[in-house]
């Protein structure tokens, strides 16, 4: 059995997360979503994520700062 790529969607809009999750699951990806940037960073740190889709404009968190934190943890992760 082929291992599915694990995708993380981080967006403050829950509806966008749900839509993206539905579309990606139909394409065979394992999908995790969160509206909490800190939770998303923790999921990346656990080492179970291959690809991250990230909203750059979220309240309380600068998406570029979060991007830098993700890349500091894993410079090879696709964001």
PyMOL Python script that loads the backbone (N, CA, C, O; Angstrom):
from pymol import cmd

cmd.read_pdbstr("""\
ATOM      1  N   UNK A   1       0.842  -1.186   0.000  1.00  0.00           N
ATOM      2  CA  UNK A   1       0.000   0.000   0.000  1.00  0.00           C
ATOM      3  C   UNK A   1       0.884   1.245   0.000  1.00  0.00           C
ATOM      4  O   UNK A   1       1.833   1.342   0.778  1.00  0.00           O
ATOM      5  N   UNK A   2       0.571   2.175  -0.860  1.00  0.00           N
ATOM      6  CA  UNK A   2       1.343   3.399  -0.991  1.00  0.00           C
ATOM      7  C   UNK A   2       1.011   4.364   0.145  1.00  0.00           C
ATOM      8  O   UNK A   2      -0.157   4.572   0.473  1.00  0.00           O
ATOM      9  N   UNK A   3       2.051   4.951   0.743  1.00  0.00           N
ATOM     10  CA  UNK A   3       1.835   5.911   1.828  1.00  0.00           C
ATOM     11  C   UNK A   3       1.366   7.239   1.244  1.00  0.00           C
ATOM     12  O   UNK A   3       1.935   7.748   0.279  1.00  0.00           O
ATOM     13  N   UNK A   4       0.321   7.786   1.848  1.00  0.00           N
ATOM     14  CA  UNK A   4      -0.225   9.056   1.380  1.00  0.00           C
ATOM     15  C   UNK A   4       0.573  10.220   1.958  1.00  0.00           C
ATOM     16  O   UNK A   4       1.034  10.160   3.098  1.00  0.00           O
ATOM     17  N   UNK A   5       0.732  11.274   1.169  1.00  0.00           N
ATOM     18  CA  UNK A   5       1.378  12.480   1.670  1.00  0.00           C
ATOM     19  C   UNK A   5       0.480  13.136   2.707  1.00  0.00           C
ATOM     20  O   UNK A   5      -0.743  13.155   2.566  1.00  0.00           O
ATOM     21  N   UNK A   6       1.100  13.671   3.746  1.00  0.00           N
ATOM     22  CA  UNK A   6       0.369  14.328   4.825  1.00  0.00           C
ATOM     23  C   UNK A   6       0.417  15.839   4.614  1.00  0.00           C
ATOM     24  O   UNK A   6       1.490  16.440   4.559  1.00  0.00           O
ATOM     25  N   UNK A   7      -0.756  16.431   4.499  1.00  0.00           N
ATOM     26  CA  UNK A   7      -0.885  17.855   4.217  1.00  0.00           C
ATOM     27  C   UNK A   7      -1.498  18.546   5.428  1.00  0.00           C
ATOM     28  O   UNK A   7      -2.426  18.033   6.053  1.00  0.00           O
ATOM     29  N   UNK A   8      -0.961  19.722   5.745  1.00  0.00           N
ATOM     30  CA  UNK A   8      -1.500  20.551   6.819  1.00  0.00           C
ATOM     31  C   UNK A   8      -1.988  21.858   6.220  1.00  0.00           C
ATOM     32  O   UNK A   8      -1.267  22.512   5.467  1.00  0.00           O
ATOM     33  N   UNK A   9      -3.220  22.238   6.557  1.00  0.00           N
ATOM     34  CA  UNK A   9      -3.787  23.517   6.139  1.00  0.00           C
ATOM     35  C   UNK A   9      -3.941  24.376   7.389  1.00  0.00           C
ATOM     36  O   UNK A   9      -4.625  23.990   8.336  1.00  0.00           O
ATOM     37  N   UNK A  10      -3.297  25.550   7.385  1.00  0.00           N
ATOM     38  CA  UNK A  10      -3.405  26.493   8.500  1.00  0.00           C
ATOM     39  C   UNK A  10      -4.070  27.752   7.967  1.00  0.00           C
ATOM     40  O   UNK A  10      -3.495  28.463   7.144  1.00  0.00           O
ATOM     41  N   UNK A  11      -5.280  28.027   8.438  1.00  0.00           N
ATOM     42  CA  UNK A  11      -6.026  29.205   7.997  1.00  0.00           C
ATOM     43  C   UNK A  11      -6.998  29.599   9.099  1.00  0.00           C
ATOM     44  O   UNK A  11      -7.603  28.735   9.733  1.00  0.00           O
ATOM     45  N   UNK A  12      -7.151  30.895   9.330  1.00  0.00           N
ATOM     46  CA  UNK A  12      -8.047  31.353  10.388  1.00  0.00           C
ATOM     47  C   UNK A  12      -9.514  31.201  10.013  1.00  0.00           C
ATOM     48  O   UNK A  12     -10.380  31.309  10.881  1.00  0.00           O
ATOM     49  N   UNK A  13      -9.812  30.955   8.748  1.00  0.00           N
ATOM     50  CA  UNK A  13     -11.196  30.774   8.310  1.00  0.00           C
ATOM     51  C   UNK A  13     -11.517  29.282   8.244  1.00  0.00           C
ATOM     52  O   UNK A  13     -11.010  28.563   7.383  1.00  0.00           O
ATOM     53  N   UNK A  14     -12.360  28.832   9.159  1.00  0.00           N
ATOM     54  CA  UNK A  14     -12.691  27.408   9.254  1.00  0.00           C
ATOM     55  C   UNK A  14     -13.311  26.867   7.964  1.00  0.00           C
ATOM     56  O   UNK A  14     -13.041  25.732   7.570  1.00  0.00           O
ATOM     57  N   UNK A  15     -14.133  27.674   7.318  1.00  0.00           N
ATOM     58  CA  UNK A  15     -14.765  27.243   6.073  1.00  0.00           C
ATOM     59  C   UNK A  15     -13.749  26.943   4.985  1.00  0.00           C
ATOM     60  O   UNK A  15     -13.914  25.994   4.218  1.00  0.00           O
ATOM     61  N   UNK A  16     -12.699  27.750   4.917  1.00  0.00           N
ATOM     62  CA  UNK A  16     -11.642  27.501   3.939  1.00  0.00           C
ATOM     63  C   UNK A  16     -10.929  26.195   4.263  1.00  0.00           C
ATOM     64  O   UNK A  16     -10.628  25.408   3.366  1.00  0.00           O
ATOM     65  N   UNK A  17     -10.659  25.964   5.550  1.00  0.00           N
ATOM     66  CA  UNK A  17     -10.008  24.712   5.962  1.00  0.00           C
ATOM     67  C   UNK A  17     -10.844  23.508   5.548  1.00  0.00           C
ATOM     68  O   UNK A  17     -10.313  22.526   5.029  1.00  0.00           O
ATOM     69  N   UNK A  18     -12.148  23.583   5.776  1.00  0.00           N
ATOM     70  CA  UNK A  18     -13.040  22.473   5.439  1.00  0.00           C
ATOM     71  C   UNK A  18     -13.079  22.227   3.932  1.00  0.00           C
ATOM     72  O   UNK A  18     -13.050  21.080   3.487  1.00  0.00           O
ATOM     73  N   UNK A  19     -13.146  23.295   3.154  1.00  0.00           N
ATOM     74  CA  UNK A  19     -13.170  23.165   1.697  1.00  0.00           C
ATOM     75  C   UNK A  19     -11.871  22.545   1.188  1.00  0.00           C
ATOM     76  O   UNK A  19     -11.890  21.609   0.389  1.00  0.00           O
ATOM     77  N   UNK A  20     -10.751  23.074   1.657  1.00  0.00           N
ATOM     78  CA  UNK A  20      -9.453  22.568   1.230  1.00  0.00           C
ATOM     79  C   UNK A  20      -9.293  21.107   1.629  1.00  0.00           C
ATOM     80  O   UNK A  20      -8.780  20.300   0.854  1.00  0.00           O
ATOM     81  N   UNK A  21      -9.735  20.765   2.847  1.00  0.00           N
ATOM     82  CA  UNK A  21      -9.649  19.381   3.315  1.00  0.00           C
ATOM     83  C   UNK A  21     -10.428  18.449   2.391  1.00  0.00           C
ATOM     84  O   UNK A  21      -9.930  17.392   2.005  1.00  0.00           O
ATOM     85  N   UNK A  22     -11.632  18.838   2.043  1.00  0.00           N
ATOM     86  CA  UNK A  22     -12.469  18.016   1.169  1.00  0.00           C
ATOM     87  C   UNK A  22     -11.805  17.797  -0.194  1.00  0.00           C
ATOM     88  O   UNK A  22     -11.761  16.674  -0.697  1.00  0.00           O
ATOM     89  N   UNK A  23     -11.300  18.861  -0.775  1.00  0.00           N
ATOM     90  CA  UNK A  23     -10.656  18.758  -2.090  1.00  0.00           C
ATOM     91  C   UNK A  23      -9.403  17.888  -2.046  1.00  0.00           C
ATOM     92  O   UNK A  23      -9.184  17.064  -2.935  1.00  0.00           O
ATOM     93  N   UNK A  24      -8.590  18.068  -1.023  1.00  0.00           N
ATOM     94  CA  UNK A  24      -7.339  17.310  -0.933  1.00  0.00           C
ATOM     95  C   UNK A  24      -7.581  15.834  -0.620  1.00  0.00           C
ATOM     96  O   UNK A  24      -6.878  14.968  -1.140  1.00  0.00           O
ATOM     97  N   UNK A  25      -8.569  15.542   0.226  1.00  0.00           N
ATOM     98  CA  UNK A  25      -8.885  14.140   0.532  1.00  0.00           C
ATOM     99  C   UNK A  25      -9.352  13.402  -0.724  1.00  0.00           C
ATOM    100  O   UNK A  25      -9.009  12.237  -0.929  1.00  0.00           O
ATOM    101  N   UNK A  26     -10.127  14.080  -1.555  1.00  0.00           N
ATOM    102  CA  UNK A  26     -10.586  13.465  -2.810  1.00  0.00           C
ATOM    103  C   UNK A  26      -9.414  13.103  -3.711  1.00  0.00           C
ATOM    104  O   UNK A  26      -9.513  12.185  -4.525  1.00  0.00           O
ATOM    105  N   UNK A  27      -8.310  13.820  -3.565  1.00  0.00           N
ATOM    106  CA  UNK A  27      -7.107  13.551  -4.365  1.00  0.00           C
ATOM    107  C   UNK A  27      -6.184  12.540  -3.697  1.00  0.00           C
ATOM    108  O   UNK A  27      -5.119  12.223  -4.228  1.00  0.00           O
ATOM    109  N   UNK A  28      -6.591  12.031  -2.527  1.00  0.00           N
ATOM    110  CA  UNK A  28      -5.836  10.965  -1.888  1.00  0.00           C
ATOM    111  C   UNK A  28      -4.842  11.386  -0.825  1.00  0.00           C
ATOM    112  O   UNK A  28      -4.058  10.563  -0.353  1.00  0.00           O
ATOM    113  N   UNK A  29      -4.858  12.655  -0.439  1.00  0.00           N
ATOM    114  CA  UNK A  29      -3.950  13.120   0.603  1.00  0.00           C
ATOM    115  C   UNK A  29      -4.528  12.853   1.988  1.00  0.00           C
ATOM    116  O   UNK A  29      -5.745  12.817   2.165  1.00  0.00           O
ATOM    117  N   UNK A  30      -3.655  12.667   2.959  1.00  0.00           N
ATOM    118  CA  UNK A  30      -4.062  12.667   4.364  1.00  0.00           C
ATOM    119  C   UNK A  30      -3.997  14.122   4.802  1.00  0.00           C
ATOM    120  O   UNK A  30      -2.951  14.760   4.681  1.00  0.00           O
ATOM    121  N   UNK A  31      -5.106  14.655   5.311  1.00  0.00           N
ATOM    122  CA  UNK A  31      -5.192  16.096   5.564  1.00  0.00           C
ATOM    123  C   UNK A  31      -5.457  16.388   7.036  1.00  0.00           C
ATOM    124  O   UNK A  31      -6.305  15.766   7.674  1.00  0.00           O
ATOM    125  N   UNK A  32      -4.705  17.354   7.551  1.00  0.00           N
ATOM    126  CA  UNK A  32      -4.918  17.903   8.887  1.00  0.00           C
ATOM    127  C   UNK A  32      -5.190  19.391   8.697  1.00  0.00           C
ATOM    128  O   UNK A  32      -4.553  20.042   7.868  1.00  0.00           O
ATOM    129  N   UNK A  33      -6.133  19.929   9.464  1.00  0.00           N
ATOM    130  CA  UNK A  33      -6.415  21.361   9.374  1.00  0.00           C
ATOM    131  C   UNK A  33      -6.433  21.963  10.765  1.00  0.00           C
ATOM    132  O   UNK A  33      -6.714  21.286  11.755  1.00  0.00           O
ATOM    133  N   UNK A  34      -6.126  23.252  10.817  1.00  0.00           N
ATOM    134  CA  UNK A  34      -6.237  23.976  12.070  1.00  0.00           C
ATOM    135  C   UNK A  34      -6.426  25.459  11.785  1.00  0.00           C
ATOM    136  O   UNK A  34      -5.908  25.991  10.803  1.00  0.00           O
ATOM    137  N   UNK A  35      -7.173  26.110  12.657  1.00  0.00           N
ATOM    138  CA  UNK A  35      -7.308  27.560  12.597  1.00  0.00           C
ATOM    139  C   UNK A  35      -6.356  28.219  13.586  1.00  0.00           C
ATOM    140  O   UNK A  35      -6.310  29.445  13.685  1.00  0.00           O
ATOM    141  N   UNK A  36      -5.602  27.418  14.310  1.00  0.00           N
ATOM    142  CA  UNK A  36      -4.669  27.899  15.334  1.00  0.00           C
ATOM    143  C   UNK A  36      -3.227  27.742  14.841  1.00  0.00           C
ATOM    144  O   UNK A  36      -2.732  26.619  14.748  1.00  0.00           O
ATOM    145  N   UNK A  37      -2.552  28.839  14.526  1.00  0.00           N
ATOM    146  CA  UNK A  37      -1.183  28.754  14.015  1.00  0.00           C
ATOM    147  C   UNK A  37      -0.221  28.016  14.952  1.00  0.00           C
ATOM    148  O   UNK A  37       0.663  27.302  14.479  1.00  0.00           O
ATOM    149  N   UNK A  38      -0.374  28.173  16.252  1.00  0.00           N
ATOM    150  CA  UNK A  38       0.512  27.482  17.199  1.00  0.00           C
ATOM    151  C   UNK A  38       0.314  25.970  17.121  1.00  0.00           C
ATOM    152  O   UNK A  38       1.279  25.208  17.180  1.00  0.00           O
ATOM    153  N   UNK A  39      -0.931  25.546  16.989  1.00  0.00           N
ATOM    154  CA  UNK A  39      -1.215  24.116  16.834  1.00  0.00           C
ATOM    155  C   UNK A  39      -0.590  23.596  15.539  1.00  0.00           C
ATOM    156  O   UNK A  39      -0.040  22.495  15.505  1.00  0.00           O
ATOM    157  N   UNK A  40      -0.678  24.389  14.483  1.00  0.00           N
ATOM    158  CA  UNK A  40      -0.071  23.998  13.218  1.00  0.00           C
ATOM    159  C   UNK A  40       1.432  23.830  13.337  1.00  0.00           C
ATOM    160  O   UNK A  40       2.002  22.880  12.800  1.00  0.00           O
ATOM    161  N   UNK A  41       2.071  24.750  14.039  1.00  0.00           N
ATOM    162  CA  UNK A  41       3.517  24.665  14.243  1.00  0.00           C
ATOM    163  C   UNK A  41       3.873  23.419  15.042  1.00  0.00           C
ATOM    164  O   UNK A  41       4.880  22.771  14.759  1.00  0.00           O
ATOM    165  N   UNK A  42       3.067  23.079  16.025  1.00  0.00           N
ATOM    166  CA  UNK A  42       3.305  21.858  16.812  1.00  0.00           C
ATOM    167  C   UNK A  42       3.187  20.610  15.938  1.00  0.00           C
ATOM    168  O   UNK A  42       3.982  19.681  16.076  1.00  0.00           O
ATOM    169  N   UNK A  43       2.204  20.582  15.046  1.00  0.00           N
ATOM    170  CA  UNK A  43       2.060  19.439  14.135  1.00  0.00           C
ATOM    171  C   UNK A  43       3.284  19.294  13.239  1.00  0.00           C
ATOM    172  O   UNK A  43       3.740  18.182  12.977  1.00  0.00           O
ATOM    173  N   UNK A  44       3.811  20.414  12.775  1.00  0.00           N
ATOM    174  CA  UNK A  44       5.029  20.374  11.958  1.00  0.00           C
ATOM    175  C   UNK A  44       6.191  19.848  12.790  1.00  0.00           C
ATOM    176  O   UNK A  44       6.976  19.027  12.317  1.00  0.00           O
ATOM    177  N   UNK A  45       6.301  20.313  14.011  1.00  0.00           N
ATOM    178  CA  UNK A  45       7.405  19.894  14.886  1.00  0.00           C
ATOM    179  C   UNK A  45       7.350  18.404  15.212  1.00  0.00           C
ATOM    180  O   UNK A  45       8.383  17.786  15.474  1.00  0.00           O
ATOM    181  N   UNK A  46       6.158  17.829  15.197  1.00  0.00           N
ATOM    182  CA  UNK A  46       6.020  16.395  15.454  1.00  0.00           C
ATOM    183  C   UNK A  46       6.565  15.567  14.289  1.00  0.00           C
ATOM    184  O   UNK A  46       6.759  14.358  14.421  1.00  0.00           O
ATOM    185  N   UNK A  47       6.811  16.214  13.153  1.00  0.00           N
ATOM    186  CA  UNK A  47       7.455  15.544  12.032  1.00  0.00           C
ATOM    187  C   UNK A  47       6.554  14.699  11.165  1.00  0.00           C
ATOM    188  O   UNK A  47       7.043  13.848  10.423  1.00  0.00           O
ATOM    189  N   UNK A  48       5.262  14.904  11.235  1.00  0.00           N
ATOM    190  CA  UNK A  48       4.326  14.068  10.484  1.00  0.00           C
ATOM    191  C   UNK A  48       3.759  14.758   9.248  1.00  0.00           C
ATOM    192  O   UNK A  48       2.862  14.214   8.605  1.00  0.00           O
ATOM    193  N   UNK A  49       4.261  15.941   8.901  1.00  0.00           N
ATOM    194  CA  UNK A  49       3.677  16.723   7.815  1.00  0.00           C
ATOM    195  C   UNK A  49       4.657  16.819   6.651  1.00  0.00           C
ATOM    196  O   UNK A  49       5.847  17.065   6.844  1.00  0.00           O
ATOM    197  N   UNK A  50       4.134  16.619   5.425  1.00  0.00           N
ATOM    198  CA  UNK A  50       4.954  16.721   4.216  1.00  0.00           C
ATOM    199  C   UNK A  50       4.784  18.065   3.504  1.00  0.00           C
ATOM    200  O   UNK A  50       5.739  18.617   2.957  1.00  0.00           O
ATOM    201  N   UNK A  51       3.551  18.582   3.520  1.00  0.00           N
ATOM    202  CA  UNK A  51       3.220  19.812   2.789  1.00  0.00           C
ATOM    203  C   UNK A  51       2.357  20.697   3.684  1.00  0.00           C
ATOM    204  O   UNK A  51       1.470  20.203   4.381  1.00  0.00           O
ATOM    205  N   UNK A  52       2.618  22.020   3.664  1.00  0.00           N
ATOM    206  CA  UNK A  52       1.817  22.970   4.439  1.00  0.00           C
ATOM    207  C   UNK A  52       1.225  24.014   3.501  1.00  0.00           C
ATOM    208  O   UNK A  52       1.934  24.609   2.689  1.00  0.00           O
ATOM    209  N   UNK A  53      -0.091  24.230   3.623  1.00  0.00           N
ATOM    210  CA  UNK A  53      -0.757  25.359   2.987  1.00  0.00           C
ATOM    211  C   UNK A  53      -1.038  26.350   4.101  1.00  0.00           C
ATOM    212  O   UNK A  53      -1.680  26.009   5.094  1.00  0.00           O
ATOM    213  N   UNK A  54      -0.559  27.576   3.939  1.00  0.00           N
ATOM    214  CA  UNK A  54      -0.542  28.542   5.027  1.00  0.00           C
ATOM    215  C   UNK A  54      -1.138  29.867   4.581  1.00  0.00           C
ATOM    216  O   UNK A  54      -0.746  30.422   3.554  1.00  0.00           O
ATOM    217  N   UNK A  55      -2.090  30.370   5.360  1.00  0.00           N
ATOM    218  CA  UNK A  55      -2.644  31.703   5.150  1.00  0.00           C
ATOM    219  C   UNK A  55      -1.624  32.713   5.670  1.00  0.00           C
ATOM    220  O   UNK A  55      -1.209  32.630   6.826  1.00  0.00           O
ATOM    221  N   UNK A  56      -1.222  33.652   4.843  1.00  0.00           N
ATOM    222  CA  UNK A  56      -0.230  34.639   5.277  1.00  0.00           C
ATOM    223  C   UNK A  56      -0.849  35.786   6.061  1.00  0.00           C
ATOM    224  O   UNK A  56      -0.137  36.515   6.752  1.00  0.00           O
ATOM    225  N   UNK A  57      -2.164  35.956   5.964  1.00  0.00           N
ATOM    226  CA  UNK A  57      -2.845  37.061   6.654  1.00  0.00           C
ATOM    227  C   UNK A  57      -3.834  36.503   7.667  1.00  0.00           C
ATOM    228  O   UNK A  57      -4.998  36.248   7.357  1.00  0.00           O
ATOM    229  N   UNK A  58      -3.339  36.322   8.880  1.00  0.00           N
ATOM    230  CA  UNK A  58      -4.190  35.835   9.963  1.00  0.00           C
ATOM    231  C   UNK A  58      -4.142  36.831  11.110  1.00  0.00           C
ATOM    232  O   UNK A  58      -3.117  37.479  11.327  1.00  0.00           O
ATOM    233  N   UNK A  59      -5.237  36.960  11.842  1.00  0.00           N
ATOM    234  CA  UNK A  59      -5.206  37.862  12.992  1.00  0.00           C
ATOM    235  C   UNK A  59      -4.264  37.325  14.065  1.00  0.00           C
ATOM    236  O   UNK A  59      -4.182  36.116  14.283  1.00  0.00           O
ATOM    237  N   UNK A  60      -3.574  38.210  14.714  1.00  0.00           N
ATOM    238  CA  UNK A  60      -2.687  37.891  15.844  1.00  0.00           C
ATOM    239  C   UNK A  60      -1.385  37.211  15.446  1.00  0.00           C
ATOM    240  O   UNK A  60      -0.462  37.156  16.259  1.00  0.00           O
ATOM    241  N   UNK A  61      -1.277  36.693  14.228  1.00  0.00           N
ATOM    242  CA  UNK A  61      -0.050  36.008  13.813  1.00  0.00           C
ATOM    243  C   UNK A  61       0.302  36.434  12.391  1.00  0.00           C
ATOM    244  O   UNK A  61      -0.531  36.373  11.487  1.00  0.00           O
ATOM    245  N   UNK A  62       1.533  36.860  12.211  1.00  0.00           N
ATOM    246  CA  UNK A  62       2.028  37.185  10.884  1.00  0.00           C
ATOM    247  C   UNK A  62       2.395  35.881  10.186  1.00  0.00           C
ATOM    248  O   UNK A  62       3.247  35.135  10.667  1.00  0.00           O
ATOM    249  N   UNK A  63       1.758  35.608   9.060  1.00  0.00           N
ATOM    250  CA  UNK A  63       2.000  34.367   8.346  1.00  0.00           C
ATOM    251  C   UNK A  63       3.447  34.179   7.918  1.00  0.00           C
ATOM    252  O   UNK A  63       3.941  33.052   7.876  1.00  0.00           O
ATOM    253  N   UNK A  64       4.132  35.280   7.599  1.00  0.00           N
ATOM    254  CA  UNK A  64       5.540  35.169   7.208  1.00  0.00           C
ATOM    255  C   UNK A  64       6.411  34.740   8.383  1.00  0.00           C
ATOM    256  O   UNK A  64       7.367  33.985   8.209  1.00  0.00           O
ATOM    257  N   UNK A  65       6.081  35.220   9.572  1.00  0.00           N
ATOM    258  CA  UNK A  65       6.812  34.797  10.768  1.00  0.00           C
ATOM    259  C   UNK A  65       6.586  33.313  11.019  1.00  0.00           C
ATOM    260  O   UNK A  65       7.522  32.585  11.352  1.00  0.00           O
ATOM    261  N   UNK A  66       5.350  32.865  10.860  1.00  0.00           N
ATOM    262  CA  UNK A  66       5.041  31.443  11.023  1.00  0.00           C
ATOM    263  C   UNK A  66       5.771  30.613   9.963  1.00  0.00           C
ATOM    264  O   UNK A  66       6.284  29.534  10.260  1.00  0.00           O
ATOM    265  N   UNK A  67       5.814  31.112   8.747  1.00  0.00           N
ATOM    266  CA  UNK A  67       6.543  30.432   7.675  1.00  0.00           C
ATOM    267  C   UNK A  67       8.015  30.260   8.050  1.00  0.00           C
ATOM    268  O   UNK A  67       8.581  29.182   7.865  1.00  0.00           O
ATOM    269  N   UNK A  68       8.628  31.307   8.569  1.00  0.00           N
ATOM    270  CA  UNK A  68      10.034  31.231   8.983  1.00  0.00           C
ATOM    271  C   UNK A  68      10.222  30.202  10.089  1.00  0.00           C
ATOM    272  O   UNK A  68      11.204  29.460  10.087  1.00  0.00           O
ATOM    273  N   UNK A  69       9.286  30.154  11.037  1.00  0.00           N
ATOM    274  CA  UNK A  69       9.370  29.175  12.130  1.00  0.00           C
ATOM    275  C   UNK A  69       9.270  27.750  11.595  1.00  0.00           C
ATOM    276  O   UNK A  69       9.991  26.859  12.044  1.00  0.00           O
ATOM    277  N   UNK A  70       8.381  27.545  10.644  1.00  0.00           N
ATOM    278  CA  UNK A  70       8.228  26.218  10.040  1.00  0.00           C
ATOM    279  C   UNK A  70       9.516  25.825   9.325  1.00  0.00           C
ATOM    280  O   UNK A  70       9.999  24.704   9.487  1.00  0.00           O
ATOM    281  N   UNK A  71      10.071  26.739   8.539  1.00  0.00           N
ATOM    282  CA  UNK A  71      11.289  26.450   7.780  1.00  0.00           C
ATOM    283  C   UNK A  71      12.504  26.266   8.692  1.00  0.00           C
ATOM    284  O   UNK A  71      13.415  25.510   8.356  1.00  0.00           O
ATOM    285  N   UNK A  72      12.528  26.950   9.849  1.00  0.00           N
ATOM    286  CA  UNK A  72      13.622  26.752  10.799  1.00  0.00           C
ATOM    287  C   UNK A  72      13.592  25.339  11.356  1.00  0.00           C
ATOM    288  O   UNK A  72      14.633  24.740  11.627  1.00  0.00           O
ATOM    289  N   UNK A  73      12.396  24.820  11.523  1.00  0.00           N
ATOM    290  CA  UNK A  73      12.268  23.456  12.041  1.00  0.00           C
ATOM    291  C   UNK A  73      12.609  22.421  10.968  1.00  0.00           C
ATOM    292  O   UNK A  73      13.307  21.443  11.237  1.00  0.00           O
ATOM    293  N   UNK A  74      12.113  22.646   9.754  1.00  0.00           N
ATOM    294  CA  UNK A  74      12.334  21.692   8.660  1.00  0.00           C
ATOM    295  C   UNK A  74      12.487  22.473   7.364  1.00  0.00           C
ATOM    296  O   UNK A  74      11.494  22.844   6.736  1.00  0.00           O
ATOM    297  N   UNK A  75      13.716  22.721   6.967  1.00  0.00           N
ATOM    298  CA  UNK A  75      13.954  23.545   5.776  1.00  0.00           C
ATOM    299  C   UNK A  75      13.507  22.871   4.484  1.00  0.00           C
ATOM    300  O   UNK A  75      13.392  23.536   3.455  1.00  0.00           O
ATOM    301  N   UNK A  76      13.254  21.569   4.517  1.00  0.00           N
ATOM    302  CA  UNK A  76      12.849  20.842   3.312  1.00  0.00           C
ATOM    303  C   UNK A  76      11.343  20.706   3.147  1.00  0.00           C
ATOM    304  O   UNK A  76      10.877  20.229   2.112  1.00  0.00           O
ATOM    305  N   UNK A  77      10.576  21.119   4.151  1.00  0.00           N
ATOM    306  CA  UNK A  77       9.125  20.992   4.062  1.00  0.00           C
ATOM    307  C   UNK A  77       8.601  21.928   2.971  1.00  0.00           C
ATOM    308  O   UNK A  77       9.090  23.046   2.813  1.00  0.00           O
ATOM    309  N   UNK A  78       7.621  21.465   2.234  1.00  0.00           N
ATOM    310  CA  UNK A  78       7.029  22.258   1.159  1.00  0.00           C
ATOM    311  C   UNK A  78       5.932  23.126   1.757  1.00  0.00           C
ATOM    312  O   UNK A  78       4.981  22.619   2.352  1.00  0.00           O
ATOM    313  N   UNK A  79       6.072  24.448   1.592  1.00  0.00           N
ATOM    314  CA  UNK A  79       5.079  25.392   2.122  1.00  0.00           C
ATOM    315  C   UNK A  79       4.586  26.251   0.985  1.00  0.00           C
ATOM    316  O   UNK A  79       3.741  27.123   1.191  1.00  0.00           O
TER     317      UNK A  79
END
""", "prot")
cmd.dss("prot")
cmd.show_as("cartoon", "prot")
cmd.util.cbc("prot")
cmd.orient("prot")
